[in-house]
Amino acid sequence: MTSVPIIIKIYARDVIDLTLVDLPGVCKNPTGDQPLDIEQRIYEIVLKYTQSPMSLIMAVSPANNDIAVSDGLKIAK
């Protein structure tokens, strides 16, 4: 895992400047060769991008999950 972003630029006339950042989903339990502190690392990356008051956050949660316990919605709030 890395905190270095992949940047894709799309140019078009007559549109506003907009930066899209696809952030990782919050992971509670490490699997495979993920580091034991994977949850903390992901939170640090996510908070880096979501704390700005200029950010528009689109939090995506699975439809079969209870939104009351959604980490994405908690961060977005």
Wavefront OBJ file of the C-alpha trace (Angstrom):
o trace
v 0.000 0.000 0.000
v 1.193 3.493 -0.800
v -0.087 6.992 -0.171
v 1.277 8.201 -3.522
v -1.719 9.079 -5.722
v -2.204 8.019 -9.326
v -3.089 11.157 -11.256
v -5.207 11.092 -14.404
v -5.880 14.361 -16.191
v -8.804 14.814 -18.550
v -9.079 18.037 -20.469
v -12.234 19.511 -21.946
v -13.334 22.960 -23.010
v -16.064 24.828 -21.196
v -15.951 22.807 -17.969
v -14.917 23.726 -14.436
v -11.698 22.431 -12.889
v -12.399 19.374 -10.789
v -10.079 16.873 -9.136
v -11.422 13.377 -8.478
v -9.708 11.200 -5.900
v -10.653 7.528 -5.558
v -9.796 6.660 -1.969
v -9.452 3.168 -0.528
v -12.287 1.703 1.474
v -11.772 1.377 5.214
v -10.355 -2.039 6.015
v -10.785 -3.378 9.546
v -8.830 -6.636 9.368
v -5.611 -7.116 7.425
v -5.592 -9.933 4.898
v -2.757 -11.541 3.007
v 0.387 -9.456 3.200
v -1.330 -6.255 4.371
v 0.317 -4.538 7.347
v -1.253 -4.999 10.769
v -1.964 -1.245 10.993
v -3.831 -1.142 7.645
v -6.907 0.503 9.180
v -4.877 3.391 10.631
v -2.944 3.883 7.388
v -6.140 4.062 5.342
v -7.739 6.510 7.784
v -4.696 8.783 7.481
v -4.929 8.790 3.689
v -8.701 9.338 3.689
v -8.580 12.157 6.249
v -5.842 13.903 4.258
v -8.286 14.360 1.374
v -11.607 14.740 3.196
v -10.750 17.385 5.800
v -10.733 20.289 3.340
v -13.922 22.371 3.393
v -13.603 22.512 -0.422
v -14.004 18.740 -0.712
v -17.190 17.214 -2.014
v -17.346 13.700 -0.603
v -19.222 10.886 -2.276
v -19.342 8.134 0.326
v -20.246 4.746 -1.143
v -21.592 1.961 1.054
v -22.887 -1.480 0.112
v -26.691 -1.605 0.021
v -26.730 -4.625 2.313
v -24.842 -2.823 5.108
v -26.428 -0.829 7.921
v -25.669 2.838 7.167
v -25.721 3.578 10.892
v -22.324 1.841 11.177
v -20.794 3.058 7.876
v -17.254 4.338 8.338
v -17.461 6.217 5.033
v -20.552 8.130 6.094
v -19.018 8.860 9.489
v -15.946 10.363 7.842
v -18.039 12.327 5.335
v -20.217 13.746 8.092
l 1 2 3 4 5 6 7 8 9 10 11 12 13 14 15 16 17 18 19 20 21 22 23 24 25 26 27 28 29 30 31 32 33 34 35 36 37 38 39 40 41 42 43 44 45 46 47 48 49 50 51 52 53 54 55 56 57 58 59 60 61 62 63 64 65 66 67 68 69 70 71 72 73 74 75 76 77
